[in-house]
Amino acid sequence: MGEDRGSGMGWWSRIAVAVAGAMVAVGVGAPVSADGVTGTAARAGLDRSAFVSLRMSADERSPRPGEEVVFRARVANAHGAPLRGALLVQHLPEGLEVTGVGGGEREGAVVSWGVDVPEGGESVFTLRTRVPEGTRDGERLESTACLRYGRGAEPAVCASDTVTVVEPAVLSRVRAFVAQSETLQVAAVALTLVLALLLWRRFSPSQG
């Protein structure tokens, strides 16, 4: 009887382990939704941000006024489940003109995209902009993107990149020449006034 009881307990233990294993398998394959972490990561108390990365890059780091600048945001998902229902929000610096949002939605200086990334995959979001004419040489333009797990949620991860505007060499030389010419013109006018004052004093009848 003792042996039967022991073998019975052994069978129940095996069944319980099998059921637990099936539940873990189901959890691993469940999607990571905007409502929270699911699967083994949730049971372990892990933050989903540890599995998701965001990188921002600009194709042209030193654009000239009138040239296009393309920003690319890359969302990589190293989690063992798909990322669904997230939101990527990119903020534009003042002065950049938007020429294309790549399927996103623009509202003022903010562009947003819905984000769905398969497990172990990466999604790229492209924003095309243009540097306006007249932008000053050396001006820095920074764009920042943040990933949110749903509208109204706090940013989970952010990334940014900066470009520095440069003027064409010819234009820079022309402006330098104009500035130098203006300085010379002011000096010439001042010298003329001084000479006129000296001559007036030299030949003034009251000085005779």
Buried (B, 14 or more C-beta within 10 A) or exposed (E): EEEEEEEEEEEEEEEEEEEEEEEEEEBBEBBBBBEEBBBBBBEEEBEBBEBBBBBBEBEEEEBBBEBBBBBBBBBBBEBBBBBBBBBBBBBBBEBBBBEBBBEBEBEEEEBBBBBBBEBEEEBEBBBBBBBEEEBEBEBEBBBBBBBBBBEEEEBBBBBBBEBEBBBEEEEEEEEEEEEEEEEEEEEEEEEEEEEEEEEEEEEEEEEE
